Amino acid sequence: MLNFSDRLIESIKKKNSVLIAGIDTSIENIPDYFIKRFYDKEKSEIDNLKTILFEYNRRIIDAVEENVVGVKFQAAFFEQYSYHGFEVLHKLCEYAKNKKLVVIFDGKRNDISSSAKGYSNAYLGETPVFGKKIRFFEFDAITTNPYLGQDGIKPFIEDCERFKKGLFVLVKTSNPSSGDFQDLMVEDKYLFEVVAEKVYEWGKNCIGKEGYSDVGAVVGATQLEAGKRIREILPNSFLLVPGIGVQGGKVEDLKYFVDSNNMGIIVNSSRDIIYAYKNYVHSDFEKSSYLASKSIKESINAAIS
């Protein structure tokens, strides 16, 4: 099997796109007409929830697949519905994989080494069950939090190497208060620079045939100056860049995040795609999401070409 980075590059070239659609859907933001279409008064609230959440997101995936290289499922928007939400997530993961899309689990997982291994088993690798090993999810990559240090990251790195999966470590995030910790000075460096240097070390043994590491970084599009510095530290890593659009990141700034090959980024857009119907005069959310993803894809390509 090809390394994650090689599979990602193949998809980027095939789709002529670096766009990732973020699936961050809550029931209250699904159009009323769609809920009325699928709501069955003979079924429980939970059964209706599962049906509508799956059907809406399935149609979003169908609508945008032409314009995106993959989808990123934000765990919180499924965990809020308890195990019912995770049942839907499992089905959507399989659906997206069958569409040949790159599928990322955005759970920002981490813990002490034994617990981190459990997370990695669940989302990247295999879980021991009665003498056998079972793969419960088919995600291509996961986001992780580096706060616990190397022993909390090592299980993910090992599974990246073994199963040819990808890892995106939080380095500089797009939220307004990211600087509370990430911009603290450690001797003569920002903390985010120290983390980026660790990401470089962690990814040395996960290099694909195209020369890119399977271990990359999450860098918010709103963090322009930090993004430039992180690119210097991570010349052969992919940056997962959220934060364009609603969060304030500018598409035209993405040219500073790419590497010397004009590669090395994937750009996430969530609300501007999955709730695009709110910005269009017609009520067809599928058409709206298609048009939005096409427009964002073309804007990104123009900015980084």
C-alpha positions as CSV (number, residue, x, y, z in Angstrom):
1,M,0.0,0.0,0.0
2,L,1.2,3.5,-0.7
3,N,2.0,5.9,2.1
4,F,-0.8,8.3,3.1
5,S,1.1,11.2,1.7
6,D,1.4,9.5,-1.7
7,R,-2.3,8.6,-1.8
8,L,-3.1,12.2,-0.9
9,I,-0.9,13.5,-3.7
10,E,-2.6,11.1,-6.2
11,S,-6.0,12.5,-5.1
12,I,-4.8,16.1,-5.4
13,K,-3.5,15.6,-8.9
14,K,-6.6,13.6,-10.0
15,K,-9.1,16.2,-8.6
16,N,-6.9,19.3,-9.3
17,S,-7.9,20.3,-5.8
18,V,-6.5,20.6,-2.3
19,L,-10.0,21.3,-0.8
20,I,-11.3,19.2,2.1
21,A,-15.0,19.5,3.1
22,G,-15.4,19.6,6.8
23,I,-18.5,17.7,8.0
24,D,-19.5,19.6,11.1
25,T,-23.2,19.1,10.9
26,S,-25.8,19.8,13.6
27,I,-29.4,18.9,13.2
28,E,-30.6,22.5,14.0
29,N,-28.7,23.7,10.9
30,I,-30.3,21.2,8.4
31,P,-33.0,22.8,6.3
32,D,-36.6,22.4,7.6
33,Y,-37.8,21.1,4.3
34,F,-35.3,18.3,4.4
35,I,-36.2,17.3,8.0
36,K,-39.9,17.3,7.1
37,R,-39.1,15.0,4.1
38,F,-37.4,12.3,6.3
39,Y,-39.1,12.8,9.7
40,D,-41.3,9.8,10.5
41,K,-43.8,10.4,13.3
42,E,-44.0,6.6,13.8
43,K,-40.3,6.5,14.8
44,S,-38.5,7.7,17.9
45,E,-36.6,11.0,18.0
46,I,-33.3,9.0,18.1
47,D,-34.2,7.0,15.0
48,N,-35.2,10.2,13.1
49,L,-32.0,11.8,14.2
50,K,-29.8,9.0,12.8
51,T,-31.7,8.9,9.5
52,I,-31.7,12.7,8.9
53,L,-28.1,13.2,10.0
54,F,-26.9,10.4,7.7
55,E,-29.0,11.3,4.7
56,Y,-28.1,15.0,4.8
57,N,-24.3,14.4,5.1
58,R,-24.5,11.6,2.5
59,R,-26.0,14.1,0.1
60,I,-23.3,16.7,0.9
61,I,-20.6,14.2,0.1
62,D,-22.3,13.3,-3.2
63,A,-22.6,17.0,-4.0
64,V,-19.0,18.0,-3.4
65,E,-17.0,14.9,-4.3
66,E,-16.1,16.3,-7.7
67,N,-14.4,19.3,-6.1
68,V,-12.7,17.9,-3.0
69,V,-9.9,15.5,-2.3
70,G,-11.5,14.4,0.9
71,V,-13.8,15.0,3.9
72,K,-12.9,15.7,7.5
73,F,-15.3,14.5,10.1
74,Q,-15.3,16.7,13.3
75,A,-15.9,14.3,16.1
76,A,-17.7,16.7,18.4
77,F,-20.6,17.0,15.9
78,F,-21.2,13.3,16.2
79,E,-20.3,12.8,19.9
80,Q,-22.9,15.3,20.9
81,Y,-25.4,12.7,19.9
82,S,-23.7,10.0,22.0
83,Y,-23.2,6.5,20.5
84,H,-26.0,7.2,18.1
85,G,-23.9,9.9,16.4
86,F,-20.9,7.6,16.3
87,E,-23.1,5.0,14.5
88,V,-23.8,7.6,11.9
89,L,-20.1,8.5,11.7
90,H,-19.2,4.9,11.1
91,K,-21.6,4.7,8.1
92,L,-20.5,8.0,6.7
93,C,-16.8,7.0,6.9
94,E,-17.5,3.9,4.9
95,Y,-19.6,5.8,2.4
96,A,-16.8,8.4,1.9
97,K,-14.2,5.7,1.5
98,N,-16.3,3.9,-1.1
99,K,-16.3,7.3,-3.0
100,K,-12.4,7.0,-3.0
101,L,-12.2,10.2,-0.9
102,V,-9.5,10.8,1.7
103,V,-11.2,10.6,5.1
104,I,-9.9,12.4,8.1
105,F,-11.0,12.0,11.7
106,D,-10.8,15.3,13.4
107,G,-10.8,14.3,17.1
108,K,-7.6,15.9,18.3
109,R,-6.9,12.8,20.3
110,N,-4.1,12.3,22.8
111,D,-3.4,10.8,26.2
112,I,-0.8,8.9,28.1
113,S,0.8,6.2,26.0
114,S,-1.5,3.3,26.9
115,S,-4.6,5.4,26.3
116,A,-3.2,7.0,23.1
117,K,-2.7,3.5,21.9
118,G,-6.4,2.8,22.4
119,Y,-7.3,5.9,20.3
120,S,-4.8,4.9,17.6
121,N,-6.2,1.4,17.5
122,A,-9.7,2.8,17.1
123,Y,-9.1,5.3,14.3
124,L,-5.9,4.3,12.5
125,G,-5.1,0.7,13.3
126,E,-6.6,-2.5,14.7
127,T,-8.0,-3.4,18.1
128,P,-7.3,-6.8,19.8
129,V,-10.5,-8.7,20.4
130,F,-10.4,-12.3,21.7
131,G,-7.2,-13.1,20.0
132,K,-8.0,-11.5,16.8
133,K,-7.5,-7.9,15.5
134,I,-10.5,-5.9,14.3
135,R,-10.4,-2.6,12.3
136,F,-13.4,-0.6,13.5
137,F,-12.9,2.6,11.4
138,E,-11.3,3.1,8.0
139,F,-10.0,6.6,8.5
140,D,-6.9,7.7,6.5
141,A,-5.7,10.2,9.0
142,I,-6.4,11.7,12.4
143,T,-5.7,15.0,14.2
144,T,-3.8,14.9,17.4
145,N,-2.9,17.2,20.3
146,P,0.8,17.2,21.2
147,Y,0.5,18.6,24.7
148,L,1.4,15.3,26.5
149,G,4.7,15.0,24.5
150,Q,6.3,12.1,22.6
151,D,4.8,9.2,24.6
152,G,1.3,10.4,23.8
153,I,2.2,10.7,20.1
154,K,4.3,7.6,19.6
155,P,1.4,5.1,19.3
156,F,0.0,7.2,16.4
157,I,3.3,7.4,14.7
158,E,3.8,3.6,15.0
159,D,0.4,3.0,13.4
160,C,1.2,5.5,10.6
161,E,4.3,3.5,9.8
162,R,2.6,0.1,10.0
163,F,-0.7,0.9,8.3
164,K,0.4,3.8,6.0
165,K,-1.9,6.3,7.7
166,G,-1.6,10.0,8.2
167,L,-1.3,12.3,11.3
168,F,-1.9,16.0,11.6
169,V,-0.5,17.5,14.8
170,L,-1.9,20.7,16.2
171,V,0.8,23.3,15.8
172,K,-0.9,26.7,15.3
173,T,-4.6,26.9,15.4
174,S,-7.0,29.4,14.0
175,N,-9.0,30.3,17.1
176,P,-8.6,33.8,18.6
177,S,-7.1,32.6,21.9
178,S,-4.5,30.2,20.3
179,G,-1.8,32.5,21.4
180,D,-2.5,31.9,25.1
181,F,-0.2,29.0,25.0
182,Q,1.0,28.6,21.4
183,D,2.7,32.0,21.4
184,L,4.6,31.5,24.7
185,M,8.3,31.9,24.4
186,V,10.5,28.9,25.1
187,E,14.0,30.4,25.3
188,D,14.2,32.2,22.0
189,K,11.3,30.5,20.2
190,Y,7.6,30.5,20.2
191,L,6.1,27.3,21.6
192,F,4.4,26.5,18.2
193,E,7.9,26.5,16.6
194,V,9.1,24.0,19.2
195,V,6.1,21.8,18.4
196,A,6.7,22.1,14.7
197,E,10.3,21.0,15.2
198,K,9.0,17.9,17.0
199,V,6.6,17.2,14.2
200,Y,9.6,17.2,11.8
201,E,11.4,14.7,14.0
202,W,8.3,12.5,14.4
203,G,7.8,12.2,10.7
204,K,11.3,11.2,9.6
205,N,10.5,7.5,9.3
206,C,7.2,8.0,7.5
207,I,8.4,9.4,4.1
208,G,6.5,8.4,1.0
209,K,7.9,7.9,-2.5
210,E,7.1,11.5,-3.4
211,G,9.3,12.7,-0.5
212,Y,6.6,13.9,1.8
213,S,6.1,12.8,5.4
214,D,2.9,11.2,6.6
215,V,3.1,13.3,9.7
216,G,1.9,16.9,9.1
217,A,0.6,19.9,11.0
218,V,-2.6,21.7,11.6
219,V,-2.0,25.4,10.9
220,G,-4.9,27.9,10.8
221,A,-5.3,30.1,7.8
222,T,-5.6,33.1,10.1
223,Q,-2.0,32.6,11.3
224,L,-0.1,34.0,8.3
225,E,3.2,34.8,9.9
226,A,3.2,31.6,11.9
227,G,2.3,29.7,8.8
228,K,5.4,31.0,6.9
229,R,7.7,30.0,9.8
230,I,6.1,26.6,10.1
231,R,6.6,26.0,6.4
232,E,10.3,26.7,6.9
233,I,10.5,24.2,9.7
234,L,8.4,21.6,7.8
235,P,9.5,21.7,4.2
236,N,8.3,18.2,3.3
237,S,5.1,17.9,5.4
238,F,1.5,18.5,4.5
239,L,-0.2,21.3,6.4
240,L,-3.9,20.9,7.1
241,V,-5.2,24.5,6.9
242,P,-8.6,25.3,8.4
243,G,-10.0,28.7,9.0
244,I,-10.7,30.2,5.6
245,G,-14.1,32.0,5.1
246,V,-16.3,32.2,8.2
247,Q,-13.3,32.1,10.6
248,G,-11.6,35.0,8.8
249,G,-8.7,33.3,6.9
250,K,-8.0,34.7,3.4
251,V,-7.7,32.5,0.4
252,E,-5.1,34.7,-1.1
253,D,-2.8,34.1,1.8
254,L,-2.6,30.4,1.1
255,K,0.3,31.0,-1.3
256,Y,2.5,31.5,1.8
257,F,1.6,28.0,3.2
258,V,2.6,26.0,0.1
259,D,6.1,24.5,-0.3
260,S,8.7,25.0,-2.9
261,N,6.8,22.6,-5.2
262,N,3.6,24.6,-4.9
263,M,2.3,21.6,-2.9
264,G,2.1,20.6,0.7
265,I,-1.3,21.9,1.8
266,I,-4.9,20.7,2.1
267,V,-7.4,23.3,2.9
268,N,-10.5,22.6,5.0
269,S,-13.8,24.5,4.6
270,S,-16.8,23.4,6.7
271,R,-19.7,25.8,7.2
272,D,-19.2,27.6,3.9
273,I,-19.8,24.3,2.2
274,I,-22.2,22.2,4.3
275,Y,-24.5,25.2,5.0
276,A,-24.0,27.0,1.7
277,Y,-27.7,26.9,1.1
278,K,-28.0,29.9,3.6
279,N,-26.1,32.0,1.1
280,Y,-28.0,31.1,-2.1
281,V,-31.4,32.3,-3.1
282,H,-32.7,28.8,-4.0
283,S,-33.3,26.2,-1.3
284,D,-31.5,23.2,-3.0
285,F,-28.8,22.6,-0.4
286,E,-27.1,20.0,-2.6
287,K,-26.7,22.4,-5.5
288,S,-25.6,25.2,-3.1
289,S,-22.9,23.0,-1.6
290,Y,-21.7,21.9,-5.1
291,L,-21.5,25.5,-6.2
292,A,-19.8,26.6,-3.0
293,S,-17.2,23.8,-3.2
294,K,-16.5,24.5,-6.8
295,S,-16.0,28.2,-6.2
296,I,-13.7,27.6,-3.2
297,K,-11.7,25.1,-5.1
298,E,-11.2,27.5,-8.0
299,S,-10.3,30.4,-5.7
300,I,-7.7,28.3,-3.9
301,N,-6.2,27.1,-7.1
302,A,-5.9,30.6,-8.4
303,A,-4.3,31.8,-5.2
304,I,-1.6,29.1,-5.1
305,S,-0.9,28.6,-8.8
